[in-house]
């Protein structure tokens, strides 16, 4: 709401849940002298629940008149939450009871967050390292350490820390929302900032109890189809049989690696080695790191988030005087920037016609430029 989502819009969208017994409001507050917005969900006593079955929550959301995208993403959040609860309590997902988060106000929290993402038009979201707090928290199962077990399960593989503040700074609901709706952890991505929102928590703490969300657009005017964020993982290796790289590369590509390269380098004491670099979707950084550690002799690596600009690719079949050739065409901002004949097609035609493969590839490029002359740069 502090980023601009109007309260009345949120109320109207939430009314599509077709449930009552709650009130939604907002309040401007000061936290350690900083202005912030507090979202207030008041639930009538008769509608409070000590525990909710995950199936009841699914039914409430799926049978509502919410937008289908909002339904799907809201259910995804609760599915992730139920899986975490099931894991820590040793039960099945279908049998999970959300003791701390199953009440009506948590349904409002989750669905409201998904509504906010959609209304604000957020295409990509990332979160910083998470301060989980310290101390203990009172739960349905008694006094438990912070973060709560379900929260810790949800944050498995994510970067967390504690500043020593004696409070629960992230709940299972918050962890489920972040790890479902966001693409993962990242340092602040490159963006042109358009608005900044501050959401206030209930408690007064020694540090401002505020969540900051920064909204912006990618720089340089590149469209989302052209510019994406990727993970780049690197490691230096000098003690591995080079034959093992082939198997590791095959596994990486099968599991969604976007690109992979091996560069010869000189390491300390002038030992020859290799720099292995993997480029992958941000959400696959952890998986690729695990692959490197299990399939190579690496015992450490470096990783970072980088911007990646890609041209749109298509395969066109081109009739030439030598025969049909498939050609990969790359376009950027509506213009052809590169054409690449399919090697195997050119090889087959070269063998069939006893012609130089270079001549066939040149003819394929010439034919492509002739047909798409108006698009060429």
C-alpha positions in Angstrom: 0.0 0.0 0.0 2.8 2.4 0.7 4.1 1.9 -2.8 0.7 3.2 -4.1 -1.8 0.3 -4.0 -5.0 2.2 -2.9 -6.8 0.8 0.1 -10.1 0.8 -1.7 -8.6 -1.3 -4.6 -7.2 -3.8 -2.1 -10.6 -4.0 -0.2 -12.4 -4.5 -3.5 -10.1 -7.2 -4.7 -10.1 -9.0 -1.3 -14.0 -9.0 -1.4 -13.6 -11.5 -4.2 -12.6 -14.0 -1.6 -16.3 -14.1 -0.7 -15.6 -14.3 3.1 -16.5 -11.9 5.9 -15.6 -11.5 9.5 -12.6 -9.1 9.0 -11.8 -5.5 8.4 -8.9 -4.1 6.3 -7.4 -0.7 7.0 -4.2 1.3 6.9 -2.5 3.7 9.3 0.3 6.1 8.9 2.8 5.6 11.7 6.3 6.6 12.8 8.9 4.0 13.6 12.1 5.4 15.1 11.2 8.7 13.5 10.6 7.2 10.1 7.2 7.4 8.4 5.7 4.1 7.3 2.3 2.5 6.5 0.9 -0.2 8.8 -1.5 -2.6 7.2 -4.3 -3.5 9.7 -6.3 -6.7 9.5 -9.0 -7.0 12.2 -10.7 -10.4 12.5 -13.9 -10.8 14.5 -13.5 -13.2 17.5 -16.0 -15.6 16.1 -13.9 -16.1 13.0 -10.6 -16.8 14.7 -9.2 -20.3 14.4 -6.4 -21.9 16.4 -5.6 -24.2 13.5 -6.6 -24.5 9.9 -6.4 -27.5 7.5 -4.6 -26.7 4.3 -7.4 -28.1 2.3 -9.8 -25.6 3.8 -7.6 -22.7 2.7 -7.2 -24.1 -0.8 -11.0 -24.4 -1.1 -11.5 -20.8 0.2 -9.1 -19.4 -2.4 -10.0 -21.6 -5.4 -13.8 -21.2 -5.0 -13.5 -17.5 -4.8 -14.1 -15.0 -7.6 -10.5 -13.8 -7.5 -8.5 -13.4 -10.8 -7.1 -16.8 -11.8 -3.5 -15.6 -11.6 -4.1 -14.3 -8.1 -5.7 -17.7 -7.1 -2.7 -19.6 -8.5 0.0 -17.6 -6.9 -1.8 -17.5 -3.5 -2.2 -21.3 -3.5 1.5 -21.6 -4.4 2.4 -19.6 -1.3 0.2 -21.8 1.0 1.5 -25.0 -0.7 5.1 -24.0 0.1 4.0 -23.1 3.6 2.2 -26.4 4.1 5.2 -28.4 2.8 7.4 -26.6 5.4 4.9 -27.4 8.2 4.6 -31.0 7.1 8.4 -31.4 7.1 8.9 -30.0 10.6 6.0 -31.9 12.1 6.7 -35.2 10.3 3.3 -35.4 8.5 2.1 -35.2 5.0 1.3 -32.0 3.1 -2.4 -33.0 2.9 -2.5 -33.5 6.6 -0.7 -30.2 7.5 -2.4 -27.9 10.0 -1.2 -24.3 9.9 -1.3 -23.6 13.6 0.4 -20.3 13.5 -0.6 -19.1 10.1 -3.9 -20.7 9.2 -6.2 -18.0 10.6 -8.2 -15.7 8.4 -5.8 -12.8 8.8 -3.0 -14.9 7.2 -5.2 -15.7 4.2 -5.8 -11.9 3.9 -2.0 -11.3 4.2 -1.1 -13.8 1.5 -3.8 -12.9 -1.0 -3.3 -9.2 -0.3 0.4 -9.5 -1.1 -0.3 -11.3 -4.4 -2.9 -8.6 -5.3 -0.2 -6.0 -4.6 2.3 -7.7 -6.9 -0.2 -7.9 -9.7 -1.6 -4.3 -9.3 1.9 -2.8 -9.2 2.9 -4.7 -12.3 6.0 -6.3 -10.8 7.7 -8.7 -13.2 10.8 -9.6 -11.2 11.3 -9.4 -7.4 14.3 -10.2 -5.2 15.0 -9.9 -1.5 18.1 -9.0 0.5 19.7 -11.1 3.2 17.1 -11.7 5.9 17.4 -10.7 9.5 15.6 -13.4 11.4 16.0 -12.0 14.9 16.8 -13.9 18.0 15.4 -15.3 21.2 12.2 -17.3 21.5 8.6 -17.2 20.3 5.5 -18.7 21.8 3.7 -21.0 19.4 1.0 -23.6 19.6 3.6 -26.2 20.4 5.2 -24.2 23.2 8.2 -21.9 23.4 10.4 -22.3 20.4 13.6 -20.7 19.2 13.6 -17.9 16.7 13.3 -18.3 13.8 10.4 -20.8 14.2 11.0 -24.3 12.7 8.7 -23.7 9.7 10.4 -20.4 9.0 13.8 -22.0 9.0 12.6 -24.7 6.7 11.2 -22.1 4.3 14.5 -20.3 4.3 16.6 -23.4 3.7 19.3 -22.4 1.1 18.6 -18.7 1.5 21.1 -16.2 3.1 20.0 -15.2 6.7 21.6 -13.5 9.6 20.7 -12.2 13.1 21.6 -8.7 14.3 20.9 -9.9 17.9 17.5 -8.2 18.2 15.4 -10.3 20.6 12.3 -10.7 18.5 10.9 -12.8 15.7 11.7 -10.6 12.6 10.3 -12.9 10.0 7.3 -15.2 10.3 6.4 -18.4 8.4 3.9 -16.4 6.4 6.4 -13.7 5.5 9.0 -16.3 4.6 6.5 -18.2 2.4 5.5 -15.0 0.6 9.2 -14.0 -0.1 10.4 -17.4 -1.2 7.4 -18.0 -3.5 6.8 -14.6 -5.1 10.4 -13.5 -5.4 13.0 -15.0 -7.7 15.4 -15.3 -4.8 18.2 -13.5 -3.0 20.1 -10.7 -4.8 22.0 -7.7 -4.1 20.1 -4.6 -5.2 19.7 -5.1 -9.0 20.4 -2.3 -11.5 17.2 -0.2 -11.8 15.9 3.3 -12.2 13.9 3.8 -8.9 10.4 5.0 -9.3 8.9 4.6 -5.8 9.9 3.4 -2.3 7.5 1.9 0.2 7.9 1.4 4.0 5.7 -1.1 5.8 5.6 -1.0 9.6 5.5 -3.9 12.0 3.5 -3.9 15.2 6.3 -4.0 17.8 8.6 -1.3 18.9 12.2 -2.6 18.6 15.7 -1.2 19.1 16.0 -0.9 15.3 13.2 0.5 13.1 10.6 -2.3 12.7 10.2 -1.5 9.0 10.2 -3.5 5.7 11.4 -1.4 2.7 10.4 -2.2 -0.8 12.0 -0.4 -3.8 10.2 -0.4 -7.1 11.9 0.5 -10.4 12.5 -0.2 -14.0 15.4 -1.7 -15.8 17.9 0.9 -17.1 18.7 1.6 -20.8 15.2 1.0 -22.0 15.7 -2.7 -22.7 12.5 -4.7 -22.7 12.0 -7.6 -20.3 12.3 -10.0 -23.3 15.8 -8.6 -24.0 17.1 -8.0 -20.5 17.1 -10.6 -17.7 19.0 -11.2 -14.5 21.2 -14.3 -14.4 23.5 -16.0 -11.9 27.2 -16.3 -12.8 29.2 -19.0 -10.9 33.0 -19.4 -11.2 35.6 -21.6 -9.7 39.3 -22.3 -10.3 40.4 -25.9 -10.5 43.9 -27.4 -10.9 43.6 -31.0 -9.6 40.9 -32.6 -11.7 41.0 -35.1 -14.6 39.8 -33.1 -17.6 37.8 -36.1 -18.8 35.3 -35.4 -16.0 34.3 -32.1 -17.3 32.3 -33.6 -20.1 29.9 -35.4 -17.8 29.5 -32.4 -15.5 28.8 -30.1 -18.5 26.1 -32.5 -19.7 24.4 -32.6 -16.3 24.5 -28.7 -16.1 22.9 -28.3 -19.5 20.2 -30.9 -18.7 19.4 -29.0 -15.5 18.9 -25.6 -17.1 22.3 -24.1 -17.3 22.2 -21.3 -19.9 25.9 -21.3 -20.8 29.1 -22.9 -19.6 32.7 -22.3 -20.4 36.2 -23.5 -19.3 39.2 -21.2 -19.7 42.8 -22.2 -19.1 44.6 -20.2 -16.4 47.8 -20.1 -14.5 47.3 -20.5 -10.7 49.6 -20.0 -7.7 53.1 -21.5 -8.1 52.4 -21.2 -11.8 50.4 -24.4 -11.9 48.2 -24.8 -15.0 44.5 -24.8 -14.1 41.0 -24.1 -15.5 38.4 -21.5 -14.7 35.0 -23.0 -14.9 32.1 -20.6 -15.4 28.4 -21.4 -15.4 25.6 -18.9 -16.3 22.2 -19.9 -15.1 18.8 -18.6 -14.1 18.9 -16.9 -10.7 16.7 -19.5 -9.1 19.2 -22.3 -10.2 22.3 -20.8 -8.5 22.0 -23.1 -5.5 21.4 -26.2 -7.7 24.4 -25.4 -10.0 26.6 -24.8 -7.0 25.7 -28.2 -5.6 26.5 -29.7 -9.0 29.9 -28.2 -9.1 30.7 -29.4 -5.6 29.6 -32.9 -6.3 30.9 -33.4 -9.8 34.2 -31.6 -9.6 37.1 -31.3 -7.2 36.2 -27.6 -6.4 36.0 -26.7 -2.7 34.9 -23.1 -3.2 33.3 -20.9 -5.7 32.3 -17.3 -6.5 28.9 -16.2 -7.6 27.1 -13.0 -8.5 24.0 -11.6 -10.2 24.5 -9.9 -13.5 22.3 -8.3 -16.2 22.0 -10.4 -19.4 20.8 -9.0 -22.7 19.7 -11.5 -25.3 18.5 -11.2 -28.8 15.3 -13.0 -29.8 16.0 -16.2 -31.7 14.0 -18.0 -34.3 14.7 -20.9 -36.8 13.8 -20.3 -40.4 13.9 -22.8 -43.2 15.6 -21.3 -46.3 15.4 -22.6 -49.8 18.8 -22.2 -51.6 20.1 -23.4 -54.9 21.8 -26.3 -52.9 18.7 -27.3 -51.1 16.8 -26.5 -47.8 18.8 -25.1 -44.9 17.7 -24.2 -41.5 19.0 -20.8 -40.3 19.0 -19.4 -36.8 18.1 -15.7 -37.0 18.8 -13.3 -34.1 16.8 -10.1 -33.8 17.3 -7.2 -31.4 14.8 -4.4 -31.1 13.1 -5.6 -34.3 16.2 -5.8 -36.4 18.2 -8.8 -37.6 21.7 -8.7 -36.0 23.0 -12.2 -36.8 22.2 -15.2 -39.0 23.7 -18.6 -38.5 23.1 -21.5 -40.9 22.6 -24.9 -39.3 26.0 -26.7 -39.6 24.6 -30.2 -40.0 22.3 -29.1 -42.9 25.2 -27.4 -44.7 27.4 -30.5 -44.1 24.8 -32.8 -45.6 24.3 -30.6 -48.7 28.1 -30.2 -49.1 28.5 -34.0 -49.1 25.6 -34.5 -51.5 26.7 -31.8 -54.0 30.5 -32.2 -53.5 30.7 -28.5 -52.9 32.7 -26.6 -50.3 30.8 -26.2 -47.0 32.0 -22.6 -46.8 30.3 -21.9 -50.2 27.0 -23.4 -49.0 27.1 -21.5 -45.7 27.8 -18.2 -47.6 24.9 -18.9 -50.0 22.6 -19.5 -47.0 23.6 -16.2 -45.4 23.3 -14.4 -48.7 19.8 -15.9 -49.3 18.7 -14.9 -45.8 19.9 -11.3 -46.2 18.1 -11.1 -49.6 14.8 -12.2 -48.1 15.0 -10.2 -44.9 16.8 -7.2 -46.3 14.4 -4.7 -44.7 15.1 -6.1 -41.2 18.9 -6.2 -41.6 20.9 -3.7 -39.5 
